[in-house]
Amino acid sequence: MSEKKKGFWREAIRVTKENDPAARTALEVLLTYPGVKALAAHRLSHFLWRHHFKLLARMHSQFWRFWTQIEIHPGAQIDYGVFIDHGSGLVIGETAVVEHDVKLYHGVTLGGTGKDKGKRHPTVRHGALISAHAQLLGPIEVGANAKVGASAVVVSDVPERVTVVGIPARVVRVDGKKDIKKITTLEERREASYHSSHHPSDQ
Ligand SMILES: CC(C)(COP(=O)(O)OP(=O)(O)OC[C@H]1O[C@@H](n2cnc3c(N)ncnc32)[C@H](O)[C@@H]1OP(=O)(O)O)[C@@H](O)C(=O)NCCC(=O)NCCS
């Protein structure tokens, strides 16, 4: 998690202005962006959750789900400086971790597969872009500055600085380039790691 020198509100304004050319003033960001409201509310829900007021935390997060259409479980760990654009239908699960400068669009799920216990939701490292309606499932890690294409379904780790698209999501760019050799190597590694964690008896 990043250092918190600047504070939640200043980071929220910074990241919104950096990512949305439509954001004109700080006041407009604070008053009209559902993502800013949902993340601000999550700070209180998370505080209540950590201090064992779990039912109150769940009720508080559900109240803000009603107003913002963004559902963040109070247990999720979310850094300052996360950007949520539009946000409707966004779901973030209990054990998800989201680092600073991550961009999340509407319809994204940081969810579980239903098969894992304990840490069962994704970790999204700093600067990653998770496009509209992408579904990230399980305790996977999306590396720093990676991009996940719209409507992709991601069930295995995504290395840093790559682009993945499709169902199931595959690497299509490395550092923005279509370097077939690097892409093939990364895909072979991803497949081996997926199989060793999901089907260990096949090894
Ligand atoms: C993935 C994305 C971030 C682009 O990343 P990029 O690294 O610049 O990748 P490119 O645009 O060069 O595309 C790489 C390849 O993936 C394909 N591709 C891009 N997005 C895709 C998607 N969502 N689904 C399937 N294929 C996709 C491209 O056609 C290209 O194919 P090629 O290798 O055959 O040429 C972008 O296309 C995307 O999905 N943006 C959506 C952002 C969003 O949610 N906006 C909502 C605003 S309201």
The ligand as an SDF file (V2000), in Angstrom:
LIG
                    3D

 48 50  0  0  0  0  0  0  0  0999 V2000
   -7.3560   -3.4460  -23.6370 C   0  0  0  0  0  0  0  0  0  0  0  0
   -7.3640   -1.9430  -23.8520 C   0  0  0  0  0  0  0  0  0  0  0  0
   -7.1740   -1.2540  -22.5160 C   0  0  0  0  0  0  0  0  0  0  0  0
   -6.2630   -1.5780  -24.8430 C   0  0  0  0  0  0  0  0  0  0  0  0
   -4.9850   -1.9350  -24.3910 O   0  0  0  0  0  0  0  0  0  0  0  0
   -3.7280   -1.8020  -25.3730 P   0  0  0  0  0  0  0  0  0  0  0  0
   -2.5420   -2.3350  -24.6360 O   0  0  0  0  0  0  0  0  0  0  0  0
   -3.6470   -0.4120  -25.8840 O   0  0  0  0  0  0  0  0  0  0  0  0
   -4.1050   -2.8410  -26.5170 O   0  0  0  0  0  0  0  0  0  0  0  0
   -4.4880   -2.6040  -28.0600 P   0  0  0  0  0  0  0  0  0  0  0  0
   -5.5780   -1.6120  -28.2230 O   0  0  0  0  0  0  0  0  0  0  0  0
   -3.2000   -2.3870  -28.7970 O   0  0  0  0  0  0  0  0  0  0  0  0
   -5.1070   -4.0310  -28.4480 O   0  0  0  0  0  0  0  0  0  0  0  0
   -4.3350   -5.2020  -28.3960 C   0  0  0  0  0  0  0  0  0  0  0  0
   -5.0970   -6.3100  -29.1250 C   0  0  0  0  0  0  0  0  0  0  0  0
   -6.2290   -6.6860  -28.3320 O   0  0  0  0  0  0  0  0  0  0  0  0
   -7.4600   -6.4910  -29.0580 C   0  0  0  0  0  0  0  0  0  0  0  0
   -8.4150   -5.9620  -28.0730 N   0  0  0  0  0  0  0  0  0  0  0  0
   -8.3750   -4.7580  -27.4660 C   0  0  0  0  0  0  0  0  0  0  0  0
   -9.3500   -4.6660  -26.5510 N   0  0  0  0  0  0  0  0  0  0  0  0
  -10.0140   -5.8530  -26.5890 C   0  0  0  0  0  0  0  0  0  0  0  0
  -11.1210   -6.3680  -25.8680 C   0  0  0  0  0  0  0  0  0  0  0  0
  -11.7030   -5.6560  -24.9050 N   0  0  0  0  0  0  0  0  0  0  0  0
  -11.5440   -7.6150  -26.1500 N   0  0  0  0  0  0  0  0  0  0  0  0
  -10.9310   -8.3630  -27.1180 C   0  0  0  0  0  0  0  0  0  0  0  0
   -9.8580   -7.9190  -27.8370 N   0  0  0  0  0  0  0  0  0  0  0  0
   -9.4260   -6.6790  -27.5690 C   0  0  0  0  0  0  0  0  0  0  0  0
   -7.0930   -5.4940  -30.1510 C   0  0  0  0  0  0  0  0  0  0  0  0
   -7.9500   -5.6280  -31.2540 O   0  0  0  0  0  0  0  0  0  0  0  0
   -5.6640   -5.9150  -30.4760 C   0  0  0  0  0  0  0  0  0  0  0  0
   -5.7150   -7.0810  -31.2650 O   0  0  0  0  0  0  0  0  0  0  0  0
   -4.5130   -7.4910  -32.3150 P   0  0  0  0  0  0  0  0  0  0  0  0
   -3.3670   -8.0000  -31.4820 O   0  0  0  0  0  0  0  0  0  0  0  0
   -5.1530   -8.5650  -33.1320 O   0  0  0  0  0  0  0  0  0  0  0  0
   -4.1640   -6.2460  -33.0570 O   0  0  0  0  0  0  0  0  0  0  0  0
   -8.6430   -1.4130  -24.5010 C   0  0  0  0  0  0  0  0  0  0  0  0
   -8.8230   -1.9040  -25.7800 O   0  0  0  0  0  0  0  0  0  0  0  0
   -9.9140   -1.6380  -23.7170 C   0  0  0  0  0  0  0  0  0  0  0  0
  -10.4570   -2.7310  -23.5840 O   0  0  0  0  0  0  0  0  0  0  0  0
  -10.3910   -0.4840  -23.2560 N   0  0  0  0  0  0  0  0  0  0  0  0
  -11.6280   -0.3600  -22.5710 C   0  0  0  0  0  0  0  0  0  0  0  0
  -11.5200    0.7780  -21.5700 C   0  0  0  0  0  0  0  0  0  0  0  0
  -12.8390    0.9740  -20.9300 C   0  0  0  0  0  0  0  0  0  0  0  0
  -13.2950    0.1840  -20.1400 O   0  0  0  0  0  0  0  0  0  0  0  0
  -13.4720    2.0660  -21.2710 N   0  0  0  0  0  0  0  0  0  0  0  0
  -14.7530    2.3680  -20.7530 C   0  0  0  0  0  0  0  0  0  0  0  0
  -14.8670    3.8710  -20.6680 C   0  0  0  0  0  0  0  0  0  0  0  0
  -16.4950    4.3330  -20.2830 S   0  0  0  0  0  0  0  0  0  0  0  0
  1  2  1  0
  2  3  1  0
  2  4  1  0
  2 36  1  0
  4  5  1  0
  5  6  1  0
  6  7  2  0
  6  8  1  0
  6  9  1  0
  9 10  1  0
 10 11  2  0
 10 12  1  0
 10 13  1  0
 13 14  1  0
 14 15  1  0
 15 16  1  0
 15 30  1  0
 16 17  1  0
 17 18  1  0
 17 28  1  0
 18 19  1  0
 18 27  1  0
 19 20  2  0
 20 21  1  0
 21 22  1  0
 21 27  2  0
 22 23  1  0
 22 24  2  0
 24 25  1  0
 25 26  2  0
 26 27  1  0
 28 29  1  0
 28 30  1  0
 30 31  1  0
 31 32  1  0
 32 33  2  0
 32 34  1  0
 32 35  1  0
 36 37  1  0
 36 38  1  0
 38 39  2  0
 38 40  1  0
 40 41  1  0
 41 42  1  0
 42 43  1  0
 43 44  2  0
 43 45  1  0
 45 46  1  0
 46 47  1  0
 47 48  1  0
M  END
$$$$
